[in-house]
Amino acid sequence: INADSITYNAGQMNGGEQSVKFLLQNVFAEIPSKSVKIGDTWEETRIDTADRMGMETITNMDLKYTFEGIEVIDGIECMKLITESEATVEGEGQNMGMDMNMEGDMEVTGIAYFDYKGGKLIKSEGTILMEGTIAMSGQANMTIPMSMETKTAIQLVK
């Protein structure tokens, strides 16, 4: 099964049915292929293109990961990974007969606990803060400020 073919309902403001691929990319930290020790950091750039609210949007994220230490979660020894990101979002398209342009900046922070012996994610928490604008032209001309905070939490259920 291709991850792009699996969808979920992200809500009307986020474009309705969306691919699960981008959601999963933001849940899982990128684990480096080389060995790491406590205190090590590594970086990754992710670019996502999606249809949201009738607009083709591009999200460009520069992520920084830090291996902060070992912590026991539910009796399992886990790597504690911290994620920090600065991102930009741009989009354009049409909705209800109006031309729309969107731009914004995001800050993403998160903590993930990874069972390195068992090879599975045990717990993850994250926050996305976004500030931006949507400019509309056509039947009416207006600029709408946009502010959003999204929190996610995932926990392995046994």
C-alpha positions as CSV (number, residue, x, y, z in Angstrom):
1,I,0.0,0.0,0.0
2,N,1.3,3.4,-0.9
3,A,1.1,5.9,2.0
4,D,-0.2,8.6,-0.4
5,S,-3.3,6.5,-1.1
6,I,-4.2,6.4,2.6
7,T,-6.2,9.4,3.7
8,Y,-7.7,10.9,6.8
9,N,-10.1,13.8,7.4
10,A,-8.0,16.8,8.5
11,G,-11.1,19.1,8.9
12,Q,-12.4,21.7,6.6
13,M,-9.8,24.4,7.4
14,N,-7.0,22.0,6.7
15,G,-8.3,20.8,3.3
16,G,-10.6,17.8,4.3
17,E,-9.2,14.5,3.1
18,Q,-5.4,14.5,3.2
19,S,-2.7,12.0,2.6
20,V,-1.4,10.3,5.8
21,K,2.1,10.5,4.4
22,F,2.8,14.1,5.6
23,L,1.2,13.4,9.0
24,L,3.4,10.3,9.5
25,Q,6.5,12.2,8.4
26,N,5.8,14.7,11.2
27,V,5.2,12.1,13.8
28,F,8.4,10.1,13.3
29,A,11.8,11.7,13.9
30,E,14.5,11.0,11.3
31,I,16.9,8.5,12.9
32,P,20.4,8.9,11.4
33,S,22.1,5.9,9.8
34,K,25.3,6.5,11.8
35,S,25.7,5.8,15.5
36,V,24.8,8.6,17.9
37,K,25.6,9.4,21.5
38,I,23.8,11.5,24.0
39,G,24.1,15.2,23.0
40,D,24.5,14.5,19.3
41,T,22.4,16.6,16.8
42,W,21.5,16.1,13.2
43,E,19.5,18.0,10.6
44,E,17.0,17.3,7.9
45,T,15.0,19.3,5.3
46,R,11.5,18.2,4.4
47,I,9.4,19.6,1.6
48,D,5.7,18.7,1.3
49,T,3.2,19.7,-1.4
50,A,-0.5,19.3,-0.6
51,D,-3.9,20.5,-1.5
52,R,-5.4,22.5,1.4
53,M,-8.6,24.6,1.2
54,G,-8.4,24.5,-2.6
55,M,-4.8,25.8,-2.6
56,E,-1.7,24.0,-3.7
57,T,0.6,24.5,-0.6
58,I,4.3,24.0,-0.2
59,T,5.7,23.4,3.3
60,N,9.5,23.7,3.7
61,M,10.8,22.5,7.0
62,D,14.4,22.7,8.4
63,L,14.4,20.2,11.3
64,K,17.0,19.8,14.0
65,Y,17.1,16.7,16.2
66,T,18.9,16.2,19.5
67,F,19.5,12.9,21.2
68,E,18.9,14.2,24.7
69,G,19.3,11.0,26.7
70,I,17.9,7.7,27.8
71,E,14.6,7.6,29.7
72,V,12.4,4.8,30.9
73,I,8.8,5.0,29.6
74,D,6.3,2.3,30.7
75,G,9.2,0.1,31.8
76,I,11.0,0.4,28.4
77,E,14.4,2.0,28.0
78,C,14.0,4.7,25.3
79,M,16.0,7.2,23.4
80,K,14.6,10.7,24.1
81,L,14.7,12.7,20.9
82,I,14.0,16.5,20.8
83,T,12.8,18.0,17.5
84,E,12.9,21.7,16.7
85,S,12.0,23.2,13.4
86,E,11.5,26.5,11.6
87,A,9.2,26.2,8.5
88,T,7.5,28.3,5.8
89,V,4.2,27.6,4.1
90,E,3.2,29.1,0.8
91,G,0.1,28.4,-1.2
92,E,-2.1,29.6,-4.0
93,G,-5.3,28.5,-5.7
94,Q,-9.0,29.2,-6.0
95,N,-11.8,28.7,-3.6
96,M,-15.5,29.8,-4.1
97,G,-14.5,31.7,-7.3
98,M,-11.8,33.8,-5.5
99,D,-8.0,33.8,-6.1
100,M,-6.2,32.9,-2.9
101,N,-2.6,33.3,-1.8
102,M,-1.3,32.1,1.6
103,E,2.0,32.5,3.3
104,G,3.1,31.8,6.9
105,D,5.8,30.8,9.3
106,M,5.8,27.8,11.6
107,E,7.7,26.7,14.7
108,V,7.6,23.0,15.4
109,T,8.7,21.4,18.6
110,G,8.5,17.8,19.8
111,I,9.7,15.0,22.0
112,A,9.8,11.4,20.9
113,Y,10.6,8.3,22.9
114,F,12.0,5.5,20.8
115,D,12.5,1.9,22.0
116,Y,15.9,1.4,20.4
117,K,16.1,-2.3,21.4
118,G,12.6,-3.1,20.1
119,G,12.7,-0.7,17.1
120,K,9.4,1.1,17.8
121,L,8.0,4.5,18.8
122,I,6.6,4.4,22.3
123,K,5.4,8.0,22.8
124,S,5.5,11.3,20.9
125,E,4.3,14.8,21.7
126,G,4.5,17.9,19.5
127,T,3.3,21.4,19.0
128,I,3.0,23.5,15.8
129,L,2.7,27.3,16.0
130,M,1.8,29.1,12.8
131,E,1.3,32.7,12.0
132,G,0.5,33.9,8.5
133,T,-2.0,35.6,6.1
134,I,-4.4,34.6,3.4
135,A,-5.0,37.2,0.7
136,M,-8.1,36.9,-1.4
137,S,-9.1,38.7,-4.6
138,G,-11.9,38.4,-7.1
139,Q,-15.5,39.1,-5.8
140,A,-13.9,40.9,-2.9
141,N,-10.4,41.8,-1.9
142,M,-9.2,41.1,1.6
143,T,-6.3,39.9,3.7
144,I,-7.1,37.6,6.6
145,P,-4.5,37.1,9.4
146,M,-4.1,33.5,10.4
147,S,-2.9,32.1,13.7
148,M,-2.9,28.4,14.6
149,E,-1.6,26.2,17.4
150,T,-1.8,22.4,17.0
151,K,-0.8,19.9,19.6
152,T,-0.4,16.1,18.9
153,A,0.2,13.2,21.2
154,I,0.8,9.6,20.3
155,Q,1.3,6.7,22.6
156,L,1.8,3.0,21.9
157,V,-1.2,0.9,23.1
158,K,-0.4,-2.6,24.1
